[in-house]
Amino acid sequence: MARNVSNTRKALVTAVAWTIGILIFFPILWTILTSFKTEAEAIASPPSFLFFDWTVENYVEVNSRSNYPLHFMNSVIISIGSTLLGLLIAIPAAWSMAFVPAKRTKDILMWMLSTKMLPPVGVLIPIYLLFRDFGLLDTRIGLVVVLTLINLPIIVWMLYTYFKEIPGEILEAARMDGAGLWDEVVHVLTPMAIPGIASTLLLNVILSWNEAFWTLNLTAAKAAPLTAFIASYSSPEGLFYAKLSAASTLAIAPILILGWFSQKQLVRGLTFGAVK
């Protein structure tokens, strides 16, 4: 009897999980399918799911109209650059908060996290003026800096959580063996926290890749990433749903592939230290 109840519970949980997964993935699937339709079929009512005239003309037109490789390289450089710069700043900060806490460390962490609650439009004008005066508008360096600052609170919080799970006695033993501050952070702490650092890196790459507000307001052409590439298919004449779907598919495909191949590492890092 107990076994039957257990099997029923597992089947129910599996069904719920599959249902949630399908609901989450359906908009992505619909976008991909729409990218292979004509504009007329894309707005047809009732919509067709699989039975329509498949075409790749949207992808051909998108690639002929826009410089996809340039936008793709901008996204790669901006995402990886902001992630590496963020880790370079966050690892020492998280180390000091985890192992050399001050009286107000938790208050500082809460203040850092509270900055994520600020509407970006509230600081758009001062940041735009600063970027204009320093010549950072429509530059990759400018976007790397602003995305680093935006995501830094999350990076510090995640690394702080991972570092807190590492016994301080290990670092004390390293100091007794003559390890300096640099050796302690680079050769002892960092290798032990690799799963957490890897998951933080992956999450920050995803957040930077998907950032649209700042990329649309601080770039024009030269440094525009794939988010701006998608937005270029919304015009005063209206939305071209099929072409917009094709551009969206080209923009999300790289990050979907990255997430698919790194999902085990991401889950491992997010659960790092959860079970002792």
FIVOKE-842095 format. One record per residue (C-alpha): x, y, z; residue in three letters. Coordinates in steps of 0.2 Angstrom, whole numbers, padded with zeros to 4 digits, always signed. Example, Ala and Ser with C-alpha at 12.3 -4.5 7.8 and 13.67 -1.06 7.14 Angstrom:
2
+0062-0022+0039ALA +0068-0005+0036SER 
//
This chain:
276
+0000+0000+0000MET +0014+0012+0005ALA +0023+0007-0011ARG +0008+0011-0022ASN +0006+0028-0013VAL +0024+0032-0016SER +0023+0027-0034ASN +0007+0038-0037THR +0016+0053-0028ARG +0031+0051-0040LYS +0020+0050-0055ALA +0010+0065-0050LEU +0026+0075-0046VAL +0033+0070-0063THR +0017+0075-0072ALA +0017+0092-0063VAL +0036+0095-0068ALA +0033+0090-0086TRP +0018+0102-0086THR +0027+0116-0079ILE +0042+0113-0091GLY +0031+0113-0106ILE +0022+0129-0101LEU +0039+0137-0099ILE +0046+0131-0115PHE +0030+0134-0126PHE +0033+0153-0129PRO +0051+0148-0135ILE +0044+0134-0146LEU +0031+0146-0153TRP +0044+0159-0157THR +0054+0146-0167ILE +0039+0139-0176LEU +0033+0157-0181THR +0050+0161-0188SER +0047+0148-0201PHE +0030+0155-0207LYS +0026+0169-0219THR +0020+0185-0212GLU +0002+0181-0217ALA +0003+0164-0208GLU +0011+0172-0193ALA -0004+0183-0189ILE -0017+0171-0195ALA -0032+0167-0184SER -0034+0153-0178PRO -0015+0150-0179PRO -0008+0135-0186SER +0004+0125-0176PHE +0014+0112-0187LEU +0003+0112-0203PHE +0009+0127-0213PHE +0021+0131-0227ASP +0038+0131-0220TRP +0050+0144-0226THR +0067+0151-0222VAL +0064+0167-0231GLU +0064+0176-0214ASN +0081+0170-0209TYR +0087+0175-0227VAL +0080+0193-0225GLU +0086+0195-0207VAL +0104+0190-0212ASN +0104+0201-0228SER +0096+0216-0219ARG +0106+0216-0203SER +0124+0212-0198ASN +0121+0197-0187TYR +0139+0192-0184PRO +0143+0210-0178LEU +0129+0209-0165HIS +0134+0192-0160PHE +0152+0196-0157MET +0146+0212-0147ASN +0135+0201-0136SER +0149+0188-0133VAL +0162+0201-0129ILE +0150+0211-0118ILE +0144+0196-0108SER +0161+0188-0106ILE +0169+0204-0102GLY +0157+0210-0089SER +0157+0193-0081THR +0176+0192-0079LEU +0177+0210-0073LEU +0163+0206-0061GLY +0172+0190-0054LEU +0188+0200-0053LEU +0180+0212-0041ILE +0167+0201-0032ALA +0179+0187-0027ILE +0190+0197-0015PRO +0174+0206-0009ALA +0165+0190-0005ALA +0181+0183+0003TRP +0183+0198+0015SER +0164+0197+0019MET +0164+0179+0022ALA +0180+0176+0032PHE +0184+0194+0039VAL +0167+0201+0042PRO +0165+0218+0049ALA +0151+0224+0061LYS +0140+0230+0046ARG +0144+0216+0034THR +0126+0210+0033LYS +0120+0228+0032ASP +0132+0231+0017ILE +0126+0215+0008LEU +0107+0220+0011MET +0111+0238+0004TRP +0120+0230-0011MET +0105+0219-0015LEU +0093+0233-0012SER +0101+0242-0027THR +0093+0229-0038LYS +0076+0235-0033MET +0080+0252-0041LEU +0071+0255-0058PRO +0084+0257-0071PRO +0075+0272-0079VAL +0078+0281-0063GLY +0096+0283-0066VAL +0096+0283-0085LEU +0099+0301-0087ILE +0114+0303-0075PRO +0122+0287-0082ILE +0119+0293-0100TYR +0127+0310-0097LEU +0142+0302-0089LEU +0144+0290-0104PHE +0142+0305-0116ARG +0155+0315-0107ASP +0168+0301-0106PHE +0165+0295-0123GLY +0158+0278-0119LEU +0141+0279-0129LEU +0140+0265-0141ASP +0156+0257-0135THR +0159+0239-0129ARG +0169+0245-0114ILE +0155+0256-0109GLY +0142+0242-0109LEU +0155+0230-0100VAL +0156+0243-0086VAL +0138+0246-0084VAL +0133+0228-0085LEU +0147+0224-0072THR +0140+0237-0060LEU +0122+0231-0063ILE +0126+0212-0059ASN +0139+0215-0046LEU +0127+0213-0031PRO +0121+0196-0037ILE +0138+0190-0040ILE +0144+0196-0023VAL +0129+0188-0014TRP +0131+0171-0023MET +0150+0170-0020LEU +0148+0176-0002TYR +0135+0161+0000THR +0147+0149-0007TYR +0162+0155+0002PHE +0153+0154+0019LYS +0151+0135+0016GLU +0170+0133+0016ILE +0177+0129+0033PRO +0188+0143+0039GLY +0200+0131+0047GLU +0206+0126+0029ILE +0211+0144+0026LEU +0219+0145+0044GLU +0229+0129+0040ALA +0235+0137+0024ALA +0241+0153+0033ARG +0250+0142+0046MET +0259+0134+0031ASP +0265+0151+0025GLY +0252+0155+0012ALA +0250+0174+0009GLY +0234+0183+0005LEU +0236+0180-0013TRP +0240+0162-0011ASP +0225+0160+0001GLU +0212+0167-0012VAL +0219+0160-0028VAL +0227+0143-0023HIS +0216+0138-0009VAL +0199+0146-0009LEU +0196+0148-0028THR +0199+0129-0032PRO +0187+0124-0018MET +0173+0135-0024ALA +0175+0131-0042ILE +0157+0124-0043PRO +0150+0140-0036GLY +0161+0151-0046ILE +0156+0142-0062ALA +0137+0144-0058SER +0139+0162-0054THR +0149+0164-0071LEU +0135+0156-0081LEU +0121+0165-0073LEU +0130+0182-0075ASN +0133+0178-0094VAL +0115+0174-0096ILE +0109+0190-0087LEU +0121+0201-0097SER +0116+0192-0113TRP +0098+0196-0110ASN +0100+0214-0104GLU +0090+0225-0115ALA +0086+0241-0106PHE +0104+0248-0105TRP +0110+0240-0122THR +0095+0249-0131LEU +0098+0266-0122ASN +0117+0267-0123LEU +0121+0259-0140THR +0117+0264-0158ALA +0126+0253-0171ALA +0144+0249-0167LYS +0142+0241-0150ALA +0124+0235-0152ALA +0122+0217-0145PRO +0108+0205-0150LEU +0095+0213-0139THR +0096+0228-0150ALA +0097+0217-0166PHE +0079+0210-0160ILE +0072+0228-0157ALA +0077+0233-0174SER +0063+0223-0181TYR +0050+0234-0172SER +0046+0248-0183SER +0033+0263-0184PRO +0024+0253-0198GLU +0020+0239-0186GLY +0028+0222-0180LEU +0033+0210-0193PHE +0030+0194-0182TYR +0039+0181-0193ALA +0055+0192-0195LYS +0054+0197-0177LEU +0053+0178-0172SER +0068+0174-0184ALA +0078+0188-0176ALA +0073+0182-0159SER +0078+0164-0163THR +0095+0169-0169LEU +0098+0179-0153ALA +0092+0166-0140ILE +0099+0151-0149ALA +0117+0153-0143PRO +0112+0156-0125ILE +0100+0141-0125LEU +0114+0130-0132ILE +0126+0136-0118LEU +0113+0133-0105GLY +0109+0115-0112TRP +0127+0110-0111PHE +0131+0118-0095SER +0115+0113-0085GLN +0124+0100-0074LYS +0137+0112-0069GLN +0124+0126-0066LEU +0113+0114-0055VAL +0129+0108-0046ARG +0134+0126-0042GLY +0117+0132-0037LEU +0116+0117-0024THR +0134+0119-0019PHE +0135+0117+0000GLY +0117+0113+0002ALA +0121+0096+0009VAL +0135+0094+0021LYS 
//
